[in-house]
Amino acid sequence: MIMADNVEELLKKRFIEAIRKSFQPCPLIGPKWFHYDTKADPPCFRFWGLRRLAKALGMRPEKLAERLVKEVDLGGVKAQASVEADSSIVVRLSEGKGPVSK
């Protein structure tokens, strides 16, 4: 089983890879831009750095979010990424209430 911290680290690395693959030169990526949001109902992972990335790249946040959702590799994690109305990316795990994947 992959527990919350491991899933968070794995997804963080995958988002960084997607950003590096999608944008050249790659902008700096903040270390706390991706985290497990326990206040959400149900709890989920959120990528909050879109506005800063969009500004650095000269892109609209919603376009950047759509591109990252298409590029991020969620293989091995039963999860789905989506773009919220505020242009943040949310990753919801498919099984159970907590961040556990088989």
Secondary structure, DSSP 8 states (H G I E B T S, - for coil): -B-HHHHHHHHHHHHHHHHHHHSSS-----TTSEEEETTSSS-EEEE-THHHHHHHHT--HHHHHHHHHHH---TTS-EEEEE-TTS-EEEEESSSSSS-B-
